């Protein structure tokens, strides 16, 4: 499975509504690989599954939008 997004953003707002935090990621890429293989040991056959996850971000930004 492969997910590729040019950009993704998330805003956290309160009940006013007022934006508190904004999180943004550009060039987001998520790769999920699952591989099945068999191990043979004398009389036994064992099936194993290996899973790998790769996450790549071009840049990442968190903005705190609350004032003190």
N, C-alpha and C positions, 0 to 999 in steps of 0.2 A: 504494500500500500504506500502511496506517495501523496502527500498534501503539499501544495506549493501556493503561497499567497504573496502577492506583491506587498501588501501591508494589512495590518489588523490593529484595531484600537479598541480600548475599553474605558468607559467613564464610570466612576463610582459617584453616585449622587446621594444626598440626604433627603429628608422629607420636605424641605422647603419648596421646591427642589433647587439645590445648589451643587455644582460640580465640586467634588472634594479632591479627587485624584484622577489623572488621565494616564493610561499606560498604552504605549504604542510600540509595535515591532514591525520593521520593514524587512523585506526579502526573507520571509519565514518559510522554512522547508522542513518537513517532517517525513522521515523514511522509516517504515516498519517492515522488517524482513523476518520471515519465519521459515526455517529450513528443517526438514525431517530427514534423519539418517538412521541406518541400522548398524548396530554393533554386533558382531558375531564372536562369541566366546565358546569354544568347544561345542557343547550341545545347546547352548542358549542363544536366542536372537533377542536383542533388546532394541526397541525403537526409541529414539531420543528426538527431542525437538529443541532447536536453538532459536532464540528470538533476539534480534538486535534492533535497537532504536537509535536513530541519528537525528539530532535537532540542530539546525543551522539558522542563525539570525544574522542579517546584514548589520542592523543596528537596533538598539533597544533604548527606550526613553520612558522615564517615570516623572510626571509633573505633580507636585504637591500644590494644589490650588487654594488651600486654606490660608487665611491671613491671621497673623498673631494678634 
